[in-house]
Amino acid sequence: MPAPPAPPSTTQLLRPDADGVARAVALLRAGALVAIPTETVYGLAGDAANDRAVAGIFAAKDRPRFNPLIVHLADLAQARQIARLTPLAEALAKAFWPGPMTLVLPLGPGARVSPLVTSGLDTVALRLPAHPLARAVLTGFGGGLAAPSANPSGRISPVSAAHVMAGLGGRIAAVLDGGDCAVGLESTILDATGDAPILLRAGGLAVEAIEDRLGVKVKTGTDGPHPTAPGQLAVHYAPRGTVRLDATTPEPGEVWIGFGPDHPGDAALNLSPAADLTEAAARLFHLLHEADRRAGPSGRIAVAPIPETGLGRAINDRLRRAAAPRG
């Protein structure tokens, strides 16, 4: 694996304007790492064709090297230069790109993607984000950007520039401040190499929306010993302390995250008093960060039950990984 570039001594906070976008593009072209906002979470972007830049992503995050990365692109033409788009992928792309959906596709011949991005697999994960700042950076850069979530590996995903600075400040060149992320959950990842979509990671696009739009059944994949797509590690999105799920009432000393009306505990930490799953998804990582701050490194967090429907599937996926036993 090539040596990553030396980390910067300070991390610039870039404004969400033309100058900020231009500075982000210049840094990325120089092989530096820049956290950029997307509609899902902030991504730690680096030139997907530059081995040293991609190595720098793994180093900055302390990310396992067998865990592949998503390549973010500005348009479908760029996607066709990197991967072979199956008929299924073309239909999914037409329906949901730009947006919170990632497609795992066969890697195309001669694709300008570092082998570190794919972790040696013959597939590649691609996404066209919808956030206007991400799209401006990608258009200005003119190529693919590898961009996992901009946080230390395994920790709570960042949905604000402040979250990125708290986790990676001093380890990356810059953060483009685009405010809070609207969706607040990572993208839904689908294997689109065959005739039917296979869900590899639940995310910001509900399975029901895919099935309704395309008239196909989304199959469910299984997690193997090594990831075939990002976000499949058993322990992920984790606070420093422990997390107890499906808690109907908090125990003494627990920081409580509620859902819906009339829950006990601290009403300020409620994913959605109205029991709205879209609101809950957008608030999930914000509240996990706040609960982590209140609980401390050895503290305990309790989370109310979340329905396993729509975006609730993705919320519960993140919570189960946050609560998983750590070796």
C-alpha positions in Angstrom: 0.0 0.0 0.0 1.5 3.4 -0.9 2.5 5.7 1.9 -0.2 8.3 2.5 0.7 12.0 2.4 1.7 13.6 5.6 -1.3 15.0 7.5 -1.7 18.8 7.6 -1.0 20.6 10.8 -4.3 22.4 10.7 -7.7 21.8 8.9 -9.2 24.7 6.9 -12.9 25.4 7.3 -14.2 26.5 3.9 -17.2 28.6 3.3 -20.1 27.3 1.2 -19.5 29.7 -1.7 -17.7 29.7 -5.0 -14.3 30.5 -3.4 -14.8 27.6 -0.9 -15.7 25.2 -3.7 -12.7 26.4 -5.8 -10.3 25.9 -2.9 -11.7 22.4 -2.2 -11.2 21.5 -5.9 -7.6 22.8 -5.9 -6.8 20.8 -2.7 -8.3 17.6 -4.2 -6.4 18.0 -7.4 -3.2 18.3 -5.4 -3.9 15.0 -3.7 -5.2 16.4 -0.4 -8.3 15.2 1.5 -11.4 17.4 1.9 -14.6 16.6 3.8 -17.6 17.6 1.7 -21.3 17.7 2.6 -23.7 15.4 0.9 -27.4 15.0 1.5 -26.6 11.8 3.5 -23.5 12.5 5.7 -20.3 14.4 5.2 -17.8 12.4 3.1 -14.0 12.4 3.3 -13.1 13.0 -0.3 -9.9 12.2 -2.1 -9.0 11.6 -5.8 -10.3 8.1 -6.5 -7.6 7.6 -9.2 -4.7 8.7 -6.9 -3.2 5.8 -4.9 -1.6 8.1 -2.3 -4.8 10.1 -1.8 -6.9 7.0 -1.3 -4.2 5.6 1.1 -4.6 8.9 3.0 -8.3 8.3 3.4 -7.6 5.0 5.1 -4.9 6.5 7.3 -6.9 9.5 8.4 -9.9 7.4 9.3 -7.9 4.4 10.7 -10.1 2.4 8.4 -9.6 -1.3 7.7 -8.0 -1.7 4.3 -10.3 -4.5 3.3 -13.3 -2.2 3.6 -14.1 -0.8 0.1 -15.0 2.8 -0.6 -17.7 4.6 -2.6 -16.7 6.6 -5.7 -18.8 9.8 -6.0 -19.4 11.2 -9.4 -21.0 14.2 -11.1 -23.0 12.5 -13.8 -23.9 9.2 -15.4 -21.4 9.6 -18.2 -18.6 9.4 -15.6 -20.2 6.3 -14.1 -20.1 4.6 -17.5 -16.4 5.3 -17.7 -15.7 3.4 -14.5 -18.3 0.6 -14.3 -20.4 -1.6 -16.6 -24.0 -0.5 -16.0 -26.4 -3.4 -16.3 -29.9 -2.8 -17.5 -31.0 -2.9 -13.8 -28.4 -0.3 -13.0 -29.6 2.0 -15.8 -33.2 1.8 -14.5 -32.2 2.5 -10.9 -30.0 5.4 -12.0 -32.8 6.9 -14.0 -35.2 6.6 -11.1 -33.0 7.6 -8.1 -29.8 9.5 -9.2 -28.8 12.0 -8.1 -29.7 10.9 -4.6 -29.0 8.7 -1.5 -28.4 5.4 -3.5 -25.1 3.6 -4.2 -24.9 0.9 -6.8 -22.3 -1.9 -6.7 -21.4 -2.7 -10.3 -18.9 -4.7 -12.4 -15.6 -2.7 -12.6 -15.1 -1.6 -16.2 -11.9 -2.3 -18.2 -9.3 0.4 -17.8 -11.3 2.3 -15.1 -9.4 5.2 -13.6 -9.9 4.0 -10.0 -7.2 3.0 -7.5 -7.3 -0.7 -6.6 -7.4 0.5 -3.0 -10.9 1.9 -3.6 -12.3 -1.6 -4.5 -10.2 -3.5 -1.9 -9.2 -5.8 -4.8 -12.7 -6.7 -5.7 -13.9 -6.9 -9.3 -16.8 -4.6 -8.4 -17.0 -0.9 -7.6 -19.5 1.2 -5.6 -20.8 4.4 -7.3 -23.0 7.2 -6.3 -24.2 10.5 -7.7 -24.9 12.8 -4.7 -27.7 15.4 -4.8 -26.2 18.0 -2.5 -25.5 21.2 -4.5 -22.1 21.7 -2.9 -21.0 18.1 -3.5 -22.1 18.4 -7.1 -20.3 21.7 -7.5 -17.1 20.1 -6.2 -17.5 17.0 -8.4 -18.2 19.1 -11.5 -15.2 21.3 -10.8 -12.9 18.3 -10.1 -14.0 16.5 -13.2 -13.6 12.9 -12.0 -14.4 10.4 -9.3 -13.9 11.2 -5.6 -13.6 8.3 -3.1 -15.6 9.6 -0.1 -16.4 7.4 2.9 -18.0 9.1 5.9 -15.7 11.8 7.3 -15.2 10.3 10.8 -12.8 8.0 12.5 -13.6 4.4 11.4 -16.4 2.8 13.4 -17.5 6.0 15.2 -20.7 8.0 14.8 -21.1 9.4 11.3 -20.8 13.2 10.9 -23.8 15.2 9.8 -22.3 18.7 10.4 -19.0 20.4 9.8 -18.5 20.5 13.6 -18.7 16.7 13.8 -16.0 16.4 11.1 -13.7 18.9 12.9 -14.2 17.1 16.2 -13.2 13.7 14.7 -10.7 14.5 12.0 -9.5 18.1 12.7 -5.7 18.2 12.1 -5.8 15.0 10.0 -7.2 16.3 6.8 -6.7 19.5 4.7 -10.1 21.1 4.8 -13.8 20.8 5.5 -16.4 22.5 3.2 -19.1 23.7 5.6 -22.5 23.0 4.0 -24.5 23.0 7.2 -26.5 20.0 8.5 -27.1 17.1 6.2 -30.8 16.8 5.2 -31.2 13.0 5.0 -28.8 12.2 7.9 -28.3 8.5 7.0 -25.7 7.0 4.7 -26.9 6.0 1.2 -28.8 2.8 0.5 -26.4 0.3 -1.2 -27.7 -2.1 -3.8 -25.9 -4.8 -5.7 -27.0 -4.1 -9.3 -24.7 -6.6 -11.0 -27.6 -9.0 -11.9 -31.2 -8.9 -12.8 -32.7 -8.1 -9.4 -31.4 -5.5 -6.8 -29.8 -7.0 -3.7 -29.8 -4.8 -0.5 -26.3 -4.6 0.9 -26.9 -1.7 3.3 -30.2 0.0 4.2 -30.0 3.7 4.0 -31.5 7.0 3.1 -33.6 5.6 0.2 -36.3 3.2 1.6 -36.6 -0.2 0.0 -40.3 0.3 -0.4 -39.7 3.3 -2.6 -37.4 1.2 -4.9 -39.9 -1.6 -5.1 -42.8 0.8 -5.8 -41.0 2.7 -8.5 -39.4 -0.2 -10.4 -42.0 -2.9 -9.7 -39.3 -5.4 -8.6 -38.6 -7.1 -5.3 -35.4 -6.1 -3.5 -33.6 -9.1 -2.2 -31.7 -9.0 1.1 -27.9 -9.7 1.1 -26.0 -11.1 4.0 -22.9 -9.8 5.7 -19.8 -12.0 5.1 -16.5 -12.1 6.9 -15.2 -9.3 4.7 -17.3 -6.4 3.3 -18.3 -6.3 -0.3 -19.6 -2.8 0.2 -19.1 0.0 2.8 -21.0 0.0 6.0 -21.1 -3.8 6.5 -18.8 -4.1 9.6 -20.6 -5.6 12.6 -19.4 -2.8 14.9 -20.0 0.6 13.3 -21.5 4.1 13.9 -20.6 3.5 17.6 -20.5 5.9 20.6 -17.7 5.5 23.1 -20.0 3.8 25.7 -22.6 1.1 25.5 -26.0 1.3 23.7 -29.1 -0.6 24.8 -31.8 -0.9 22.1 -35.6 -1.4 22.2 -35.7 0.2 25.7 -39.2 1.0 26.9 -37.9 3.0 29.8 -34.4 4.3 30.8 -32.5 2.7 33.6 -30.8 4.9 36.2 -27.7 6.6 34.8 -28.7 6.0 31.1 -28.9 8.8 28.6 -32.3 8.3 26.9 -33.1 8.7 23.2 -36.8 8.6 22.7 -39.1 8.1 19.7 -42.7 9.3 19.5 -44.8 11.1 22.1 -45.1 10.4 25.8 -41.7 8.8 26.3 -40.0 8.9 29.7 -36.6 10.5 30.2 -35.1 13.5 28.6 -37.5 14.8 26.1 -34.8 17.0 24.5 -33.3 13.8 23.0 -36.1 12.5 21.0 -35.6 11.3 17.4 -39.1 12.4 16.5 -41.9 13.4 19.0 -44.3 12.9 16.1 -43.0 9.4 15.3 -41.9 10.6 11.8 -39.2 8.3 10.5 -37.9 10.8 8.0 -37.3 13.3 10.9 -35.8 10.5 13.0 -33.4 9.6 10.2 -32.2 13.2 9.9 -31.7 13.5 13.7 -30.2 10.1 14.4 -26.5 10.9 14.3 -27.0 14.4 15.8 -28.6 12.7 18.8 -26.1 9.9 19.0 -23.3 12.6 19.1 -25.1 14.5 21.8 -25.9 11.3 23.9 -22.3 10.3 23.5 -21.2 13.7 24.9 -23.5 13.5 27.8 -22.8 9.8 28.7 -19.0 10.0 28.4 -16.5 7.2 27.4 -17.9 4.7 29.9 -21.5 5.8 29.9 -24.7 4.1 28.8 -27.3 5.1 26.2 -30.8 3.7 25.9 -32.8 4.0 22.7 -36.6 3.5 22.3 -38.0 1.0 19.8 -38.1 2.1 16.2 -40.5 0.5 13.7 -38.8 -1.8 11.2 -40.5 -0.2 8.1 -39.4 2.4 5.6 -36.4 4.4 6.8 -36.8 2.6 10.2 -35.0 -0.3 8.6 -31.9 1.9 8.0 -32.2 3.5 11.5 -32.3 0.1 13.2 -29.4 -1.1 11.1 -27.2 1.8 12.4 -28.4 1.3 15.9 -27.7 -2.5 15.9 -24.2 -1.9 14.7 -23.7 0.9 17.3 -24.8 -1.5 20.0 -22.9 -4.5 18.8 -20.4 -6.1 21.3 -16.9 -4.9 20.8 -14.0 -7.4 20.8 
